[in-house]
Amino acid sequence: MRLLSYNLNEELVDYLDEEQLYIVDIAEDISDAIYHSEVRYYNLVIVDCSNYFECKRILNNVDNRVTAVVFLVDDWSKQLEVSLLKKGAISVLKKPTSNEYILAKMESIHRDNFKKELFYKGNYKADLEEKALVNDDKKVFFKGKSFSILSYLIKNRYRSPISKDELLQANWDEPEMVSDNVIEVNINSIRNSLKKEFDENFIETVRHRGYKVSI
């Protein structure tokens, strides 16, 4: 999953990176944050932004159906909070805000992303630490980006199909440098492993739209 941040505490950013919770893009200033929100897909945006019009530009750049936006503001007011919430923000937090509180807010937004295990279709368990899929006494380990893609599809199983571009943006550090053919290669690898070990394939291709896991 991918996070755009501006002016987040360095310790918090380091923790997110070490725990591999998000690929973190750090904006240099609010203008840079606005630019990144326009050219890249993000699962989460957390930026220091007290100017309503700059905040609004970020909200206009993202699809708030799939991108959660949290603003950290110095000059908080009820009017500012209500206005930004109406525009699509998830939360508006008054500074200073502790790392613990911000982390709790992130977990409330992407709860599955903070779990060590994901249960799927009753019998399946995705072990995020071992990068493996388990079903009863069978376990399959995935190499490279295959597990990242599989776990991303499972985390987003209740959404509409996930496009190749979103899978690239959410799982590669520099998605612009990677061809979307790599998604097909990894999807085929996942399907082969599922078929071989579990005699099942629950990754569906939705023509011209992307991929999803059956639920």
C-alpha positions, 0 to 999 in steps of 0.5 A: 500500500502507498502513503503520501506524507508531508511533515510527518514525524520522522520516527513515525515514517521510519516505523512505517517503513521498517514494518513495511506497512506502506511505501511512503512518498515524502513530499518536500512541501505542500506544493510537492504534495499536491503534485504527487497527489495528481500523478500517483495513486495513493491508498492514504494521504496524510499531510500538514495543510492549513490552507483550505484551498491547498487542501482542496486541491489535494482532495480534487486530485484523488479518488476519495472512494479509494484514497483516504485523506487526513489533514494535520492543521495548525489553525483548526476550526470547526468550519475548516474541519466541516468544509474539508470533511464535506469535500472528502477528507476522512479526518482533520487533526489539530496539531500537535498530534502524537505519533500514537494517535496518528498511527491509531487513526491509520489503523482505523482506516486500513485495519487489515493492513496492520494485521499479521494474518488475514483470514479469507474464505473461511479456510485460508490464512494469509501470513503477512510475516512469512509471505505465505498462504495457508490452508489446513496443513498446506502452505505456499510461500510466494517470492518477489511481488507475488505475495504483495499483489495477492495480499493487496487483492485480499485486503481490497476484496470487497472493492470493485476490480483492481486495475493493473495501474493501481497494483503497480502504484501500490506495490512498487517503489518506482511504478513509472519504471515498471511495465504493467506486463509484470502484473500479468506475470505475477498473477499467472505465478500466483494462479499456478501456485494456487492450482498446484497446492490447493487445486483452486484459483480464486483470482478473477480477471475482469475484462478491461478493468483488472483483477479481484479475488472471489468472495 
